[in-house]
Amino acid sequence: MKKGLLVLYTLASLSGLGLHSAQAQGEDNGWKKINYSILLQSDQHLSQDEKLSHRFTGMSYLDMKLSNDYLSLGVRGEYMPHPLPGLHATAGKGISHLYLRGKYKMLDLTVGDVYEQFGSGLLLRAYEDRPLGIDNAIRGGRLILTPLEGLRLVALGGQQRNHFDREGKLWNSSRGHLLGTDLQLDLQSLISPLQQSDLRIDLGGSFVSKYEKTDAGMLILHPTDPKLRLNLPEVTPAWSGRTSVQYGSWEVYGEYGYKWADPNRSNKYTYGPGSVAMLTASYSTNRLSAVIGARRSEDFDFRSARSAGETDLRVNHLLPFTQAQTYTLAALRPYATQARGEWALQGELRYSLDRGTALGGRYGTKIKLTASYISALKPQAGEKVFDNLQQGDNGIRYAYFGWGEKLFHDLGLEISRKVSSSYSFAFSYFNQYYNQFQLEQHGERDVRSHIFVYDGKHRLTKSLGLRTELQYLHSGQAEGDWMFGLVEASIGKHLIVSLSDQYNNGKTKEHYPMVAVAGTYKSHRLQLSWGRTRAGINCSGGVCRMMPETQGLYLSLNSAF
């Protein structure tokens, strides 16, 4: 691992020297200035568990890009023969990402690996999330046409990445290929009368088709009834439409998607179609902002391989309708979007109290209210219901507006206030409900939590700042009560030292301490930490992965050249 990290760092230095030389030569020949960027990221972990076969694990990335006004070339090398705990499926090393992109007037063509999103991602989202081990870039080609201002057409095709399973080849013959197109219209730019009004209307539509060959080597028997043979469709098409209307301080966004029969691992190889409908509305002024939304999804887990599970080979992404929690105990039991379907409601209200008033204080006070509620779908009358959602439903039909078993809720209140030029604080309260039995297939149905958080910031001197966190979670279920404390000191502009401890004062009486030192210099950051992390679910954007408990030394390096 150390040897691999040294190789990557050496390549970065040599590449930087070469690019400087290319830039100077280009200018001498009359070419436009050539830009380059090199990004190096390395995360390493040395475990204290001597029973592990690989105590030293890590993941290193080297991204390099060379571009001018018309062309850009990008390449990424990855080195992770023994990935970080919880990410073992990502093991491998080599050139994982390579593309050449050309732009001229209305044309934008990319050949190689591309990231793309149609609308909100409801139908297609190719992206990267390294902490979760997600990288579903599409290897193939993408064409973007903008013949008129306000008109954008995207067409793409290729095969998604799934860790290192290509084994040095361009394609993997065991999974499907994607074709997709997206049309985006800005009516204000296309229709002259709208240009003089405050009304703005955007329209969009997408189509994505998955082709996955069925042959004798693939699954042909029903997973729960060996007497049944599966007639698997080789082509699965899906479409979506969306609209956004803005007028003054108001904005309304709606999107609907439909997917034809797609028997796969997440729906237990049933043949019903999938659908999703989403509607949000927002209002914003200088002092007040509000957002409210609703979404119904049913069997809309779209993947480019029928047998894929966990976070692998996701074609689409359903935006989470829950609050993105940043505090440790508020994020102790995060919610993951349910592939089989759900009803989700979410709302948020922000209000700023005036400065110089009794309630607002000298510097003003900010109040934020958040709420989310999610339930399973309700089967139609006479349909058989399984006790656990993960057992599948054998294609039962759901009432469209029916609300099934409650899965999750999160109610939050945050009050933040600046008291003086050197001290500010935020106080938060969260009331959470978590159906552990349905969401994790074990434990209790009604895990209820009351979470209190204090977050204070102190400016002690010009070069010394202090941040403190105190958190308490009270629950009569699962592991019981939790406590968390953190002290973080900012020394000058380049050094941060922190000490924290997460403690279960309920059933386990376990401590999870962590001490860290981080230094920054220009575009470089190095962090060294030691501690113990609790086993649990790690989530990002409604997508979750189970992570094991770890204890040991961590090293993280981020550099930009």
Secondary structure, DSSP 8 states (H G I E B T S, - for coil): -HHHHHHHHHHHHHHHHHHHHHHHHHHHTT----EEEEEEEEEEEEES-TTSS-SEEEEEEEEEEEE-SSEEEEEEEEEESS--TT-GGG-EEEEEEEEEEEEETTEEEEEEEE-EEETTTTSEEE-EEGGGTEE--EEEEEEEE-SSTTEEEEEEEEEE--TTTTTTSS--TTS-EEEEEEEEEEHHHH-HHHHTSSEEEEEEEEEEEEE----TTS--B-SS-TT-B----SEEEEEEEEEEEEETTEEEEEEEEEE-----TTTTS----EEEEEEEEEEE-SSEEEEEEEEEEES---BSSTT--TTTTB-------S----STTTTSS-----TTEEEEEEEEEEEEE-TTBTTTBTT-EEEEEEEEEEEEEEE-TT----SSGGG--TT--EEEEEEEEEEEEEEEEEEEEEEETTEEEEEEEEEEEE-HHHHHSSS-S-EEEEEEEEEEEEEEETTEEEEEEEEEEE-SSTT--EEEEEEEEEETTTEEEEEEEEEETTTT--EEEEEEEEEEETTEEEEEEEEEE--EEEEETTEEEEE--EEEEEEEEEEE-
